[in-house]
Amino acid sequence: MNEKDIMNDCLSMIKGSLTGYAAIISETDNPQLRQTFQEMRDMDEQRQYELYQTAKQKGYYQPAQPASENDIMMIKNQLSQG
């Protein structure tokens, strides 16, 4: 397994963890436990961003073109209309 594959696997695992944290946090009643999961989520989000930056720097990942201002406004309008 090469470095690119390892990074992609790590990014996929973190993405799965973040999805799990969202479900757990929304269903946790205990404030201290909720806070703990939020902190764990925040750490994983930071790890994910750092891995993403490294993958992008090494040319393993090409981000999509940025959305145009018109596209952004169209989406905002659609979301605000319900």
Contacts in CASP RR format, 6 or more apart in sequence:
PFRMAT RR
TARGET T0000
AUTHOR 0000-0000-0000
METHOD contacts of the structure
MODEL  1
MNEKDIMNDCLSMIKGSLTGYAAIISETDNPQLRQTFQEMRDMDEQRQYE
LYQTAKQKGYYQPAQPASENDIMMIKNQLSQG
1 9 0 8 1.000
3 58 0 8 1.000
3 60 0 8 1.000
4 55 0 8 1.000
4 58 0 8 1.000
4 60 0 8 1.000
7 51 0 8 1.000
7 54 0 8 1.000
7 55 0 8 1.000
7 60 0 8 1.000
8 55 0 8 1.000
8 60 0 8 1.000
10 51 0 8 1.000
11 48 0 8 1.000
11 51 0 8 1.000
11 52 0 8 1.000
11 55 0 8 1.000
14 44 0 8 1.000
14 47 0 8 1.000
14 48 0 8 1.000
14 51 0 8 1.000
15 48 0 8 1.000
17 41 0 8 1.000
17 44 0 8 1.000
18 41 0 8 1.000
18 44 0 8 1.000
18 45 0 8 1.000
18 48 0 8 1.000
21 37 0 8 1.000
21 38 0 8 1.000
21 40 0 8 1.000
21 41 0 8 1.000
21 44 0 8 1.000
22 41 0 8 1.000
24 37 0 8 1.000
25 34 0 8 1.000
25 37 0 8 1.000
25 38 0 8 1.000
25 41 0 8 1.000
28 34 0 8 1.000
28 37 0 8 1.000
52 61 0 8 1.000
55 61 0 8 1.000
56 62 0 8 1.000
56 63 0 8 1.000
67 75 0 8 1.000
END
